[in-house]
Amino acid sequence: MKAPSILDEIDAFLAASGMGASYFGKVATGNSELVARLRAGGRVWPETEAKVRDFIKAERRKARAAA
């Protein structure tokens, strides 16, 4: 089984959180075009990918703590 791509992980997070793609890119990496660029076939640096995954983990922790 193939590991989910960073775009798959972002899309799943966006669907679960209701956060908009541009806002996600801005708060996660400082780049509001991140998700659009990935959807258009672009790539990201490994450091950016790590930053995105860290942001998603932190947001999920916050959501669990608030529940």
C-alpha positions in Angstrom: 0.0 0.0 0.0 1.3 3.4 -1.0 1.9 6.0 1.7 -0.4 9.0 1.4 1.1 12.0 -0.4 1.3 15.4 1.4 -1.6 16.6 -0.8 -3.7 13.6 0.3 -2.9 14.5 4.0 -3.7 18.2 3.5 -7.0 17.4 1.7 -8.1 15.0 4.4 -7.2 17.7 7.1 -9.1 20.4 5.2 -12.2 18.2 4.8 -12.1 17.3 8.5 -11.4 20.8 9.8 -13.4 22.9 7.4 -10.4 25.2 6.9 -9.9 26.8 3.5 -7.0 25.8 1.3 -5.5 29.3 1.1 -5.8 30.0 4.8 -4.2 26.6 5.5 -1.2 27.4 3.3 -0.8 30.8 4.9 -0.9 29.7 8.5 1.0 26.4 8.0 3.8 27.8 5.8 3.3 31.5 5.2 2.3 30.7 1.5 -1.3 31.0 0.6 -0.7 29.4 -2.8 0.8 26.2 -1.3 -2.3 23.9 -1.8 -3.1 25.3 -5.2 0.4 24.7 -6.4 0.4 21.1 -5.1 -3.0 20.5 -6.8 -1.4 21.8 -10.0 1.3 19.2 -9.8 3.9 21.2 -8.0 6.3 19.9 -5.3 7.5 21.2 -2.0 10.9 21.1 -0.2 11.2 18.4 2.5 11.4 21.1 5.1 8.1 22.6 3.9 6.5 19.1 4.0 7.7 18.6 7.6 6.3 22.0 8.5 2.9 21.1 7.0 2.8 17.8 8.9 3.8 19.4 12.1 1.1 22.0 11.7 -1.6 19.3 11.0 -0.5 17.3 14.1 -0.6 20.4 16.3 -4.1 21.4 15.0 -5.4 17.9 15.7 -3.9 18.0 19.2 -5.7 21.3 19.8 -9.0 20.0 18.5 -8.8 16.9 20.8 -7.9 19.0 23.8 -10.9 21.3 23.1 -13.3 18.4 22.7 
